[in-house]
Amino acid sequence: MTSQSSIAAESSISSSSILKGKHAVVFGAGGSVGAAVAREFAAEGANVFLAGRTQSNLEAVTNQITRDGGHAHTQVIDALDDLAVNEYIDGIVQQAGSIDIVFNAVGPLASDYGNGKNAVDLPIEEFMVPLTTVVKSHFITARAAARHMVKQHSGVIILLTGSPARGHIEGATAIGTAFGAIETLTENLAVELGPSGVRVVCLRTTANIDTRTIQQTMDILASKMNVTKDQAIERIASLNFLKVPANTSDTAKAAAFLASDRARMMTGTVVNSTAGAALD
């Protein structure tokens, strides 16, 4: 028979909010991954600041969060604008008193960087797109947050990559190169910021099939392989050990864990959440 104390303990565990009282900033919060992470952060008790380029998308996510009892604030910010990002972060610190978590989900359209094209057919302009957008925005947002986190001697910076960081499929040269750079950036930032109590971690995911980017990529691959989109998704899922496709909820839950004190000894590392699709 289960004791009353055991029931109470289980209830306490299940209702815990691992980010309670934290101030979290999510860049690219209007996109599929950013929105999922923002909602998860809020569900875990964080006060979330949503930044992105499209007001209507940000407001939709904010409305979901507030409807579920969470706290969210939105502002249109271009994560490639260094001055705007620094002013935005400065304003949050002045308003909230601290900045505890920064997560970046900014990225271009898959068609912009030639996803699905082999390297020999990839124009230089398309190859450079992830480097001048994804890598650049990660550095800008991480640096802006780090300047405050160092002063307060705490904080978590979460960078985001995907399985192409480890070459395992054709047609991902551009984004894979950018992801590799971000994973190295993680290590370098962690070395410099660690003595000030700031953690820097990278979350490497596999294809989240409910994102716009992966849906576009599946269209490209389906056409290239002469199969249906569903068959293309099945082939992508078959590349991982679990043989199941990932979604944005998987990524959001992993990000919330990394942002929490439960992962307080994790820094300077890449958390491989690819279900074995891209081995270290």
C-alpha positions as CSV (number, residue, x, y, z in Angstrom):
1,M,0.0,0.0,0.0
2,T,1.3,3.5,-0.9
3,S,1.8,5.8,2.1
4,Q,0.4,9.3,2.2
5,S,3.9,10.6,2.5
6,S,4.9,8.8,-0.7
7,I,1.9,10.3,-2.5
8,A,2.8,13.8,-1.3
9,A,6.4,13.4,-2.4
10,E,5.3,12.2,-5.9
11,S,2.9,15.1,-6.2
12,S,5.6,17.6,-5.2
13,I,8.0,16.2,-7.8
14,S,5.5,16.2,-10.6
15,S,4.4,19.8,-10.0
16,S,8.0,21.2,-9.6
17,S,8.9,24.1,-11.8
18,I,12.6,23.8,-12.6
19,L,13.0,27.3,-13.9
20,K,10.9,29.1,-11.3
21,G,12.0,32.7,-10.9
22,K,14.4,32.7,-13.8
23,H,14.4,35.4,-16.5
24,A,14.8,33.7,-19.9
25,V,15.3,35.4,-23.3
26,V,14.5,33.4,-26.5
27,F,15.6,34.8,-29.8
28,G,13.8,33.5,-32.8
29,A,10.8,33.0,-30.6
30,G,8.3,33.3,-33.4
31,G,9.7,30.3,-35.2
32,S,8.8,26.6,-34.6
33,V,11.7,25.7,-32.3
34,G,11.9,29.1,-30.6
35,A,8.1,29.1,-29.8
36,A,8.2,25.6,-28.4
37,V,11.2,26.5,-26.1
38,A,9.6,29.7,-25.0
39,R,6.4,27.8,-24.0
40,E,8.4,25.2,-22.2
41,F,10.5,27.7,-20.3
42,A,7.3,29.5,-19.2
43,A,5.6,26.2,-18.3
44,E,8.6,25.5,-16.0
45,G,8.1,28.8,-14.2
46,A,10.4,31.2,-16.1
47,N,9.5,34.8,-16.9
48,V,10.1,34.7,-20.7
49,F,11.2,37.5,-23.0
50,L,10.4,36.7,-26.6
51,A,12.4,38.3,-29.4
52,G,11.9,37.9,-33.1
53,R,11.3,39.7,-36.4
54,T,7.6,39.2,-36.8
55,Q,5.3,40.8,-34.3
56,S,2.2,38.7,-35.1
57,N,4.2,35.4,-34.6
58,L,5.5,36.7,-31.3
59,E,2.1,37.8,-30.1
60,A,0.6,34.4,-30.9
61,V,3.2,32.7,-28.7
62,T,2.8,35.2,-25.9
63,N,-1.0,34.7,-26.0
64,Q,-0.5,30.9,-25.6
65,I,1.8,31.4,-22.7
66,T,-0.3,33.9,-20.8
67,R,-3.5,31.8,-21.5
68,D,-1.7,28.9,-19.8
69,G,-0.9,31.1,-16.8
70,G,2.7,32.0,-17.7
71,H,4.5,35.3,-18.0
72,A,5.8,36.5,-21.3
73,H,6.9,39.8,-23.0
74,T,7.6,40.4,-26.7
75,Q,9.7,42.7,-28.7
76,V,10.6,42.9,-32.4
77,I,14.4,42.4,-32.6
78,D,16.7,41.5,-35.4
79,A,19.3,39.1,-33.8
80,L,21.8,40.2,-36.5
81,D,21.7,43.8,-35.3
82,D,24.4,44.0,-32.6
83,L,23.4,47.4,-31.3
84,A,19.7,46.4,-31.1
85,V,20.4,43.2,-29.3
86,N,22.7,44.8,-26.7
87,E,20.1,47.6,-26.1
88,Y,17.4,44.9,-25.7
89,I,19.4,42.8,-23.3
90,D,20.3,46.0,-21.3
91,G,16.7,46.9,-21.1
92,I,15.7,43.4,-19.8
93,V,18.3,43.6,-17.1
94,Q,17.1,47.1,-16.0
95,Q,13.5,45.8,-15.9
96,A,14.0,42.4,-14.4
97,G,17.2,42.8,-12.5
98,S,19.0,39.9,-14.1
99,I,19.2,37.7,-17.1
100,D,19.5,34.0,-16.3
101,I,19.0,32.1,-19.6
102,V,19.5,32.9,-23.3
103,F,18.5,30.6,-26.0
104,N,18.9,31.3,-29.8
105,A,16.7,29.6,-32.4
106,V,17.4,32.1,-35.2
107,G,17.9,30.6,-38.7
108,P,17.2,31.2,-42.4
109,L,15.0,29.3,-44.8
110,A,16.3,25.9,-45.8
111,S,16.1,27.0,-49.5
112,D,18.3,30.0,-48.7
113,Y,21.3,27.9,-47.9
114,G,20.8,25.2,-50.5
115,N,19.8,22.4,-48.2
116,G,19.7,19.2,-50.2
117,K,22.4,20.3,-52.7
118,N,25.7,18.5,-52.9
119,A,28.8,20.6,-52.2
120,V,29.9,20.6,-55.8
121,D,26.6,22.2,-56.8
122,L,26.4,24.6,-53.9
123,P,26.9,28.3,-54.8
124,I,29.3,30.2,-52.5
125,E,26.5,32.7,-51.7
126,E,24.3,29.9,-50.4
127,F,27.1,28.2,-48.5
128,M,27.8,31.5,-46.7
129,V,24.2,32.1,-45.6
130,P,24.3,30.0,-42.4
131,L,27.6,31.5,-41.4
132,T,26.5,35.0,-41.8
133,T,23.1,34.4,-40.1
134,V,23.1,31.4,-37.7
135,V,26.7,31.7,-36.5
136,K,26.7,35.5,-36.4
137,S,23.4,35.8,-34.5
138,H,24.6,33.2,-31.9
139,F,27.7,35.2,-31.2
140,I,25.9,38.5,-31.0
141,T,23.2,37.2,-28.6
142,A,25.6,35.1,-26.5
143,R,28.1,38.0,-26.1
144,A,25.4,40.5,-25.2
145,A,24.0,38.2,-22.5
146,A,27.5,37.2,-21.3
147,R,28.4,40.8,-20.5
148,H,25.7,40.9,-17.9
149,M,26.0,37.3,-16.7
150,V,29.7,37.8,-15.9
151,K,28.8,40.8,-13.6
152,Q,26.1,38.8,-11.8
153,H,28.3,35.7,-11.6
154,S,25.6,33.4,-13.0
155,G,23.6,32.5,-16.1
156,V,23.2,29.9,-18.8
157,I,23.8,30.4,-22.5
158,I,22.3,27.7,-24.7
159,L,23.4,27.4,-28.3
160,L,21.6,25.3,-30.8
161,T,22.8,23.0,-33.6
162,G,21.6,19.9,-35.4
163,S,22.9,16.5,-36.5
164,P,24.6,17.8,-39.7
165,A,27.3,19.1,-37.3
166,R,28.6,15.6,-37.8
167,G,28.5,14.7,-41.4
168,H,26.1,11.8,-41.9
169,I,23.9,12.8,-44.8
170,E,24.4,14.4,-48.2
171,G,23.3,17.9,-49.0
172,A,23.9,19.5,-45.6
173,T,27.3,21.1,-46.2
174,A,26.4,24.7,-45.5
175,I,24.3,24.2,-42.4
176,G,26.7,21.5,-41.1
177,T,29.7,23.8,-41.4
178,A,27.8,26.5,-39.4
179,F,26.8,24.0,-36.8
180,G,30.4,22.8,-36.4
181,A,31.5,26.4,-35.8
182,I,28.8,27.0,-33.2
183,E,29.8,23.8,-31.3
184,T,33.4,25.1,-31.2
185,L,32.1,28.5,-30.1
186,T,30.4,26.8,-27.2
187,E,33.7,25.4,-25.9
188,N,35.6,28.7,-26.3
189,L,32.9,30.8,-24.6
190,A,32.7,28.2,-21.7
191,V,36.4,28.5,-21.1
192,E,36.2,32.2,-20.8
193,L,33.0,32.6,-18.9
194,G,33.2,29.6,-16.6
195,P,35.4,31.3,-13.9
196,S,32.6,33.9,-13.5
197,G,30.0,31.2,-12.9
198,V,28.4,31.3,-16.3
199,R,27.5,28.0,-18.1
200,V,27.6,27.6,-21.9
201,V,26.1,24.5,-23.4
202,C,25.1,23.5,-26.9
203,L,22.0,21.4,-27.7
204,R,22.5,19.3,-30.8
205,T,19.1,18.0,-32.1
206,T,18.1,15.8,-34.9
207,A,15.5,16.9,-37.5
208,N,12.4,18.2,-35.8
209,I,9.7,17.2,-38.3
210,D,7.2,19.8,-37.2
211,T,9.4,22.8,-38.1
212,R,9.1,24.9,-41.3
213,T,12.8,24.2,-42.1
214,I,12.5,20.4,-42.0
215,Q,9.2,20.5,-43.8
216,Q,10.9,22.4,-46.6
217,T,13.9,20.1,-46.5
218,M,11.6,17.1,-46.7
219,D,9.9,18.6,-49.8
220,I,13.4,19.0,-51.4
221,L,14.5,15.4,-50.5
222,A,11.2,13.9,-51.6
223,S,11.5,15.4,-55.0
224,K,15.2,14.5,-55.2
225,M,14.6,10.8,-54.2
226,N,11.3,10.5,-56.1
227,V,9.4,9.5,-53.0
228,T,6.5,11.1,-50.9
229,K,7.2,13.5,-48.1
230,D,6.1,10.9,-45.6
231,Q,8.6,8.4,-47.0
232,A,11.3,11.0,-46.8
233,I,10.5,11.6,-43.2
234,E,10.6,7.9,-42.5
235,R,14.1,7.7,-44.2
236,I,15.4,10.5,-42.0
237,A,14.0,8.9,-38.9
238,S,15.6,5.6,-39.9
239,L,19.0,7.3,-39.5
240,N,18.8,7.4,-35.7
241,F,19.0,4.5,-33.3
242,L,15.5,4.8,-32.0
243,K,13.9,4.9,-35.5
244,V,11.4,7.6,-34.5
245,P,11.3,11.2,-35.7
246,A,11.9,14.1,-33.3
247,N,9.7,17.1,-32.8
248,T,10.0,20.6,-31.2
249,S,8.6,19.3,-27.9
250,D,11.7,17.0,-27.6
251,T,14.0,19.9,-28.2
252,A,12.1,22.2,-25.8
253,K,12.2,19.8,-22.9
254,A,15.9,19.2,-23.4
255,A,16.6,23.0,-23.5
256,A,14.6,23.5,-20.2
257,F,16.6,20.8,-18.5
258,L,19.9,22.4,-19.6
259,A,18.8,25.8,-18.5
260,S,17.9,24.5,-15.0
261,D,20.1,23.9,-11.9
262,R,19.7,20.2,-12.5
263,A,22.4,20.6,-15.2
264,R,24.6,22.9,-13.1
265,M,27.7,20.8,-13.7
266,M,27.3,20.9,-17.5
267,T,29.2,23.5,-19.4
268,G,31.5,23.6,-22.5
269,T,29.8,20.5,-23.9
270,V,27.5,19.5,-26.7
271,V,24.4,17.6,-25.5
272,N,23.7,15.1,-28.2
273,S,20.0,14.8,-28.5
274,T,20.0,13.2,-32.0
275,A,18.9,9.7,-30.8
276,G,22.2,8.4,-32.3
277,A,21.8,10.0,-35.7
278,A,25.1,11.9,-35.3
279,L,27.5,10.2,-33.1
280,D,30.4,11.9,-31.3
